[in-house]
Amino acid sequence: MRACGLADKRGVPAGQATHVQDIVAEVERRGLRDVVLVGHSYSGIPVGQAAERIGDRLARVVFVDSSVPTDGESFVSAWPDGGAAVKASIAESGGFWPRAPAAHYDGQGLTDEQIARLVRGATPHPGATLTEPDDAEPDDDVAELLTSKRWQLVKMDTGHWPMFSQPRELARILLNAAEE
């Protein structure tokens, strides 16, 4: 399945609800069952919210170095400065978080070619998705899952972009999650 919400809506001032609806709509449009949703970085927030909405179609959710939705908190609220620098950057850039420069990816275990690919394919990120509070608290069933033994933590010795720095290892982890 494809990624939803950013590249296909380049320049659209979207909020989290847009990204959640993109995911839910794609699952429904394709009539998918036993869905494994994967959220990387910010996308853990809309993936976590979409998981509840697709209900019995969901098999598993995988968060890859990502945020997990927390009621009333924004993506950047847990950052050291409470997201002040990101919020300022968004305000200066017409409501979008600008694309990161190549130097941003240093120390992530990426080759120069991989960094160039990331920079080339990046799009400005709609600012509201990073600064607006997450949706309502998960219902009791989802909250129970978050604290259950069904959660499994898998650590990788890599940076924030394992799909580039360790694609085979990440693919193995995702396949294992899909088969469990």
Secondary structure, 3 states (H helix, E strand, C coil): CCCCCCHHHCCCCCCHHHHHHHHHHHHHHHCCCCEEEEEEECCHHHHHHHHHHHHHHEEEEEEEEECCCCECCCCCCCCCCCCHHHHHHHHHCCCEECCCCHHHHCCCCCCHHHHHHHHHHCCCEECHHHHCCECCCCCHHHHHHHCCCCCCCCCCCCCCCHHHHCHHHHHHHHHHHHHC
